[in-house]
Amino acid sequence: MKGYVEVVVGIPSYNNAGTITYVAETAAEGLLRYFDGKGMILNSDGGSQDGTKEVFMSSETHGIKKLAFDYKGIPGKGSALKALMEATVFLDAKVLVLLDSDLRSVKPWWVERLATPILEGKASYVTPYYKRHKYDGTITNHICYPITSTLYGYRVRQPIGGDFGVSRHMLEVYLSKPESIWESDVAKFGIDIWMTTVALVEGDKPVWQAALGAKIHDVKDPGKHLGPMFSQVVGTLFLLIEEYESVWRDKKRDLKSVPVYGELESIEVEPVVVDLENLKRKARDGLESKWDFALQNYSHLIEGFEKVKEKGIIDSETWAKTLFTGASLFRMESLRKEVIEFLIPMYFARVAAFVEETEDLSDEEAEQRIEEQLELFREMKGYLDERWES
């Protein structure tokens, strides 16, 4: 099999029997249409109870080889991706295309768009560039996008998008990291922000973006379905800030645009319904329960927090300062759990404020507000430097 596989499509899964057939069959069509069938589709599964692997293996892939297996390690998306990385290197393939298993909008040309910039030697890593509803991707919009762009100097719009193209060079970089990485939140939902940040800092070629149209997946109301994802993503983001301190410290970075491969089509996206009052209530109640922690560690921001206690919303500037202070405090291992727990109600307050500000705006107009927020984070980068020293 070695030598015949140019592109591996990897699909991590856990109980995705309802959607994985569509993803697998679409990926096969992409490999046949754009890469002469020189590919293979792998399903790295976390011990699904709904027959995901069997459903995957019975999908019609028109002669494209496929294999499903259970990954080893801590249960989580990162462990699933590590197994896909190892398999891609073993197969001696040039690129790994990662597709989420809950995608309902994937098209055959997604495989081509995520792989081609790498195969042409232009990119070491390709992130997705989608059109999304203004209330989809709130962790991206209010945390990962502004912080990653500000600190590392590249405007990567979807750093935790879930669908990526990864070069052989980057696979080897990832797999050369200490084994302890795979015992952290990188083994879980921290994997996407980790891969993107490492590619920005350590890639031998630039990061590109692939225009993928709309992202239609199992969308969740941020106030009701946050779960462990928030702590794993934000915790990993903060650990990376510490690890790459020499990259961002005391530097005001120009913000470079990241090339987009392919045309962005204009499409309608599914609306995301957000329960605004629920977000505000959770913000107020959550802050109330963490007020002592705020007084001890965020005394310089208490004035801004009074507004959260009263109205359940937080403005962009106080939000940026809250995150930058949190990143600085996170260096103390004893505070990590509490820092994340404190940020959750503040995040609800930020999403609530954004929903209020943009209720009557189109997705495009709301996107402009996200860009303005990024500019504010960039202007306040010196604030992080100050907190880091204190």
N, C-alpha and C positions, 0 to 999 in steps of 0.2 A: 504493500500500500504506500510505502514511503516514496516520495518523488512524484507521485501522481496527484497528490493532494496539494493544491495551491492555496485554497481558501477553506478554512474550517469555520462552519457556523456553529456556535455554541449556545445552547439554550439551558439556563439553570431553571430548576422547577421544584415546586413543592405543592402537591395537590392542585395541579393545573390541567386535569384531564379534559375540562370543558373547552380550553382554548389552545392547547399545544398542537393539535392536529393542524389547525389553520397556520400557525407559525411555521411548523416543520414543512408543510407542503408549499407554502409561499417561499421559504428559503430554498427549497429544492428547485423551484421554478427559476429563482434568481441565479443559482449556480449553473443551471442548464443554459439559460438565456445569455448570460454575460461572461461566463468563465468556462464554456465548453464542457461543463460537467466535472471540471477538475476540482472537486470539492467533496467535503464530507460533513454530515450533520451529527453533532453529538448532543446528547441530553444528559446533563449532570443533575441527578435528582437527590432530594433530601429525605428519602424514605417515605414517599407519598403513600397515603392510605386509599387513594381513589383510583389506582391503576394508571397513573400518568405515564409511566414508562411503557406499559403495554400499549396504551393508546398511541403514544409516540411511535413505537416500533411498527404498529399496523397502519401508519399514515402512508399515503401514496407518494413516494418520492421519485418515481420514474427512473429507477436504476441508480440514483445517487445513494451511495453507501451511508448507512446511519448506525449509530450505536447508542444505547442507553445504559447508564450505570449509576450506582449509588456512590456518591463521593465519601471520602473519609474526613474526619476532623470535627470541629465544633459545628453543630447544625447552623447553617446560615448561608446567605448568598455568596459571601466572600470565599468560603470553603468550596462552594460549588464552582466558582470561577477559577480558583486555583487548580482544581482538577482539570478543567478545560484548558487552562494554560499549559499544564504539564503534557496533556495529550497532544496539543498542537505542536509543541516542541518535539515530542516523540515522533510525530508524523512528518516532521521536517517541512511543515507548511510555512508559507510566507506571511500569512495574516490570519488573525482570529477575529471573526465578526460575532459580537455578542448581541443576542436579541432576548428581550424579556418574554417570559412564557405567557403573560396575560395580555399580550398585544392584540387588539382587534383591528388595528389600522396598518399593520405591516404590509408592504408591497414587495414584489420581487426585486424592484430596482433599489430598495433599501440596501440590499447586500452589495450591489455594485457601488453605491455611493459611499458606504462605510469602508469598502476595501480599496477602491481605485486610488485615492490619494497616497495610500501606503504602497501599493504595487507599482505606482509610477515614481516612487522614491521621493515624494514631496513631503510626506508627513510620517511621524512616528506613531501618531495616535489621532483618532478621529472621534469627535464627540457629536451627538445628534443636535440638529437645529430644527426645532419643531415650531409649528404654530400651536399654542395652547390657550385654553380659556384663561381669562385674567385671574381666576381663583384656583387654577390647577397649579401645582408645583410651588406651594407657598414656602417650603423650606429652601428651595432653590432661590426664589425671588427675593426673599428677605434676609437670607443668611449666606448661603453658599456662593451665589453669584456676586453680591457686592464685596464680600470678604476676599474671595479668590482673585477676582479682578483687581482689587485694590492692592493686595500684597504681592501678587506675582506678575502683574503688569500686562495680562492678556484678557481680552474681553470674551471669555468663554461663557456663552449664554446658558448652556445646560450642563454644568459640570457633573451633575449626578443623574443624567438622563436615563441611564440604564441600557441604552443601545449604543455600542461602541465598535470601532475598528482598532485593533491593536497589532502593532508590528512585531516581528520576531525580536528585534532589539529590545523593545519594551517588555516583552514576555520574559526575556532573560534578566532584565533589570528587576522586575517584580519577583521572580523566582530566586534571585540571589540575595534577597533581603533576609534578615535573621528569622529563624523559625518562630521566635516570640511574636512577630507581627501577626502570624496566623492563629495566635491564641488571644488576640485582642479583638476589638470591635471591627477591625478590618476583615475578620472572618465572617462578619454579619453584614448589616446595612452600611457599615463604614467603607465598604470596598470601593464604591464609585468615586467618592471624593478623594480617596487615597490614590486610586489609579490615575485620576485626572491631575492631581497635584504633583505626583511623582513624574508624570509625563511632562508637565510644564517645566519642572526644575531639572530633570535628569535626561530628558529625551535627546537623542542625537539629531533629530529633525523637528521641525515645528509641529504644534498641534493644529489640526484643521477641524472644521465643522462640516457636517453633511446635511444638506437641506432634505428633510424627510417628510415635509407636509405636516399633517396633523398627528398628534399623539392621542390615540383613543385607547384607553386601558381602564382598569378597574379603579375609577376615581373615587376619592374619599373626602368627606367633609373634614377639614383639618381640626375642627373642634371636637370631633367625635371619634376619630380613628388614628390618633397620633401614634399610640403604642410605643414600642421600643425604638422605632426608626429615628425619632428625634434625638434621643440620647446617643445612639450609636453614630449617627452622622455628625452631630455637633461635637461630640467628644473626639472623634477622629480628626475633624477639621482643626480643633484646638491643639491636639497633639502634633499635627503637622506644622502649625504655626511655630510651636516650640522647636521642632526638629529643624525647620528651615529658617530659623531666626536670622542667620547670616545673609540670607537671600533678600529679606524685606526690611531688615532693621535700618533705621536712619536713611532710608532711600525714598525719595518721592519719585515714584515710577511714572513714566509716560504710560498711557494706556494704549497698547497696540491692538489693532483689530485683528481678528483671527479669520483667515480665509474661509469662505463658505463654498463648498463644492456642490454644484447643481443649482437649479432654479427653485425658488420658493413659490409654490403655486398658491393662489388665493382659495381658501377652503373654509367651510364652516366647521367650527368645533363644537363638541357637546358642551352645553353649559354645566358648570359646577354650582350646585346650590349650597350656600353657606348659611348656617343658622347664626346670624349676627348676635342676637341676644345671648345665646349660649356661650359664644366666644367671650363676650364682655363679662358675663357672670363668672366664667372660669378664670378670667384674668383677675377680676376683683377678689374672688375667694382665694385663688392661689397665692396672690401677693399678700393678702391678709395673713395667711398661714406662714408666710416666709418673712414677715415684717422684721423680726429680730435679726435675721440673716442680712436683710437689706441695710438695716441701721449699722450693723457691724462692718459690712464689706463694701457698701455702696453709698456711704453717708454723703458723698459729693453729688449724688443724683436724687436725693430724697424728694426735692421739690418736684422734679418730673414724675416721680413715682406716686406722689399725692394724686395726680390726675388719673393715674391708672386705678388707684383705690376708689376714686370718686366716680369715674366715667367708664373705666374698663378699656381705655385706649391709650396708646403711647405714640408720641411724635417721632419722626425719623431721626432727629438729632439725638434725643435721649436714648432711642433704640440703638443707634450706632455706638454711643458711649457705653451702654449696658453690655453689648456684645464684646467690645474691646476690653472693657474691665473684666468681663468673664474669662476672656482668653488669657489675660494676665494672671488672674487668680487660679486658673486651671493648672498652672505649673505646680501648685501645691497639691500633692496627691490626696492629702486629708480633706481637701475642700471640693474635690472633683464632683462627687455625687451631688452635693448641695448646690454647686454652681449650676449644674444641668437642671436640677429640680426647680431652682429659682428662675431659670431662663424660660421654662415652659409657660408659666402664666404671662410672662412679658411678651413672648412670641404670640400667644393668643391675643394680647392687647395690640400688637403691631398688625396682625392680620385683620383684626376688627377695625382698626383705624383705616387701614387700606381699603377695606370693603366699604366703609362709610364714605371715604374720599372719592371712590371710583364707581359707586353704585350706578350712576347715570352715564358713565363713560363707556365708549366702545373698547374692545380688547386692545386696539391700537393706541388709543388715548391712555389707557391704563398702563400700557407698556412704556409710554413716555414717562410716567410717574416712577416706574421701576428704574429707568435710566437716570432720572433726577436724584433718586435715592442713592444710586451708585456714585454719582458725582459728589454727593454729600459725604459718603464714606471716604472717598478719596481726599476730599478737603480735610477730613478729620483724622487722616492717617497719623499725623503727629501726636494726636491724643493717645494712640496705642503705644507709640514710642515712649511717651511720658509715663503711662501706667506701667509699662514693662520695667522701667527703671525704679519705680517707687516700691 
